[in-house]
Amino acid sequence: MVIVKVLEFKNGKYKFNMRIFIAKLASSLGVLSSIWFLLGMFEIVPLVFTIPGETSFRTHASLAVLFLMIASWGFWNSD
């Protein structure tokens, strides 16, 4: 859904921008992991990732923030 316009046809050639592709992929994964985290807080789905010494809430929140930071880097200054 998000990665629909990966290849753009411009001036008779296909234009592929890897930075935008990574940004769209990371934003969709960030939204997905945020939804998973919220559902996990209410114990609807299990929180599956663990980091030794950290709680599962912090681990899943960090994963969502990481994906959203990567997405913000990819969309930064893209006109």
MODELLER restraints for C-alpha pairs under 7 A, 6 or more apart:
rsr = mdl.restraints
at = mdl.atoms
rsr.add(forms.Gaussian(group=physical.xy_distance, feature=features.Distance(at['CA:2:A'], at['CA:24:A']), mean=6.22, stdev=0.5))
rsr.add(forms.Gaussian(group=physical.xy_distance, feature=features.Distance(at['CA:2:A'], at['CA:28:A']), mean=6.84, stdev=0.5))
rsr.add(forms.Gaussian(group=physical.xy_distance, feature=features.Distance(at['CA:3:A'], at['CA:24:A']), mean=6.18, stdev=0.5))
rsr.add(forms.Gaussian(group=physical.xy_distance, feature=features.Distance(at['CA:3:A'], at['CA:25:A']), mean=6.95, stdev=0.5))
rsr.add(forms.Gaussian(group=physical.xy_distance, feature=features.Distance(at['CA:6:A'], at['CA:16:A']), mean=6.45, stdev=0.5))
rsr.add(forms.Gaussian(group=physical.xy_distance, feature=features.Distance(at['CA:6:A'], at['CA:21:A']), mean=6.31, stdev=0.5))
rsr.add(forms.Gaussian(group=physical.xy_distance, feature=features.Distance(at['CA:7:A'], at['CA:14:A']), mean=5.98, stdev=0.5))
rsr.add(forms.Gaussian(group=physical.xy_distance, feature=features.Distance(at['CA:7:A'], at['CA:15:A']), mean=5.75, stdev=0.5))
rsr.add(forms.Gaussian(group=physical.xy_distance, feature=features.Distance(at['CA:7:A'], at['CA:16:A']), mean=5.27, stdev=0.5))
rsr.add(forms.Gaussian(group=physical.xy_distance, feature=features.Distance(at['CA:8:A'], at['CA:14:A']), mean=5.49, stdev=0.5))
rsr.add(forms.Gaussian(group=physical.xy_distance, feature=features.Distance(at['CA:8:A'], at['CA:15:A']), mean=5.15, stdev=0.5))
rsr.add(forms.Gaussian(group=physical.xy_distance, feature=features.Distance(at['CA:8:A'], at['CA:16:A']), mean=6.76, stdev=0.5))
rsr.add(forms.Gaussian(group=physical.xy_distance, feature=features.Distance(at['CA:9:A'], at['CA:15:A']), mean=6.25, stdev=0.5))
rsr.add(forms.Gaussian(group=physical.xy_distance, feature=features.Distance(at['CA:19:A'], at['CA:74:A']), mean=5.35, stdev=0.5))
rsr.add(forms.Gaussian(group=physical.xy_distance, feature=features.Distance(at['CA:20:A'], at['CA:74:A']), mean=5.71, stdev=0.5))
rsr.add(forms.Gaussian(group=physical.xy_distance, feature=features.Distance(at['CA:20:A'], at['CA:75:A']), mean=6.55, stdev=0.5))
rsr.add(forms.Gaussian(group=physical.xy_distance, feature=features.Distance(at['CA:22:A'], at['CA:74:A']), mean=6.56, stdev=0.5))
rsr.add(forms.Gaussian(group=physical.xy_distance, feature=features.Distance(at['CA:23:A'], at['CA:70:A']), mean=6.56, stdev=0.5))
rsr.add(forms.Gaussian(group=physical.xy_distance, feature=features.Distance(at['CA:23:A'], at['CA:71:A']), mean=4.18, stdev=0.5))
rsr.add(forms.Gaussian(group=physical.xy_distance, feature=features.Distance(at['CA:23:A'], at['CA:74:A']), mean=4.44, stdev=0.5))
rsr.add(forms.Gaussian(group=physical.xy_distance, feature=features.Distance(at['CA:23:A'], at['CA:75:A']), mean=6.13, stdev=0.5))
rsr.add(forms.Gaussian(group=physical.xy_distance, feature=features.Distance(at['CA:24:A'], at['CA:71:A']), mean=6.70, stdev=0.5))
rsr.add(forms.Gaussian(group=physical.xy_distance, feature=features.Distance(at['CA:26:A'], at['CA:67:A']), mean=5.13, stdev=0.5))
rsr.add(forms.Gaussian(group=physical.xy_distance, feature=features.Distance(at['CA:26:A'], at['CA:68:A']), mean=6.53, stdev=0.5))
rsr.add(forms.Gaussian(group=physical.xy_distance, feature=features.Distance(at['CA:26:A'], at['CA:70:A']), mean=6.18, stdev=0.5))
rsr.add(forms.Gaussian(group=physical.xy_distance, feature=features.Distance(at['CA:26:A'], at['CA:71:A']), mean=5.09, stdev=0.5))
rsr.add(forms.Gaussian(group=physical.xy_distance, feature=features.Distance(at['CA:27:A'], at['CA:67:A']), mean=6.45, stdev=0.5))
rsr.add(forms.Gaussian(group=physical.xy_distance, feature=features.Distance(at['CA:27:A'], at['CA:68:A']), mean=5.76, stdev=0.5))
rsr.add(forms.Gaussian(group=physical.xy_distance, feature=features.Distance(at['CA:27:A'], at['CA:71:A']), mean=5.08, stdev=0.5))
rsr.add(forms.Gaussian(group=physical.xy_distance, feature=features.Distance(at['CA:29:A'], at['CA:67:A']), mean=6.45, stdev=0.5))
rsr.add(forms.Gaussian(group=physical.xy_distance, feature=features.Distance(at['CA:30:A'], at['CA:64:A']), mean=4.97, stdev=0.5))
rsr.add(forms.Gaussian(group=physical.xy_distance, feature=features.Distance(at['CA:30:A'], at['CA:67:A']), mean=4.72, stdev=0.5))
rsr.add(forms.Gaussian(group=physical.xy_distance, feature=features.Distance(at['CA:30:A'], at['CA:68:A']), mean=5.22, stdev=0.5))
rsr.add(forms.Gaussian(group=physical.xy_distance, feature=features.Distance(at['CA:33:A'], at['CA:64:A']), mean=5.28, stdev=0.5))
rsr.add(forms.Gaussian(group=physical.xy_distance, feature=features.Distance(at['CA:34:A'], at['CA:64:A']), mean=5.45, stdev=0.5))
rsr.add(forms.Gaussian(group=physical.xy_distance, feature=features.Distance(at['CA:37:A'], at['CA:60:A']), mean=5.96, stdev=0.5))
rsr.add(forms.Gaussian(group=physical.xy_distance, feature=features.Distance(at['CA:37:A'], at['CA:61:A']), mean=6.71, stdev=0.5))
rsr.add(forms.Gaussian(group=physical.xy_distance, feature=features.Distance(at['CA:39:A'], at['CA:45:A']), mean=5.83, stdev=0.5))
rsr.add(forms.Gaussian(group=physical.xy_distance, feature=features.Distance(at['CA:40:A'], at['CA:46:A']), mean=5.62, stdev=0.5))
rsr.add(forms.Gaussian(group=physical.xy_distance, feature=features.Distance(at['CA:40:A'], at['CA:47:A']), mean=5.58, stdev=0.5))
rsr.add(forms.Gaussian(group=physical.xy_distance, feature=features.Distance(at['CA:47:A'], at['CA:56:A']), mean=6.43, stdev=0.5))
rsr.add(forms.Gaussian(group=physical.xy_distance, feature=features.Distance(at['CA:49:A'], at['CA:56:A']), mean=6.61, stdev=0.5))
rsr.add(forms.Gaussian(group=physical.xy_distance, feature=features.Distance(at['CA:49:A'], at['CA:59:A']), mean=6.66, stdev=0.5))
rsr.add(forms.Gaussian(group=physical.xy_distance, feature=features.Distance(at['CA:49:A'], at['CA:60:A']), mean=6.80, stdev=0.5))
rsr.add(forms.Gaussian(group=physical.xy_distance, feature=features.Distance(at['CA:50:A'], at['CA:56:A']), mean=5.72, stdev=0.5))
rsr.add(forms.Gaussian(group=physical.xy_distance, feature=features.Distance(at['CA:50:A'], at['CA:59:A']), mean=6.26, stdev=0.5))
rsr.add(forms.Gaussian(group=physical.xy_distance, feature=features.Distance(at['CA:51:A'], at['CA:59:A']), mean=6.49, stdev=0.5))
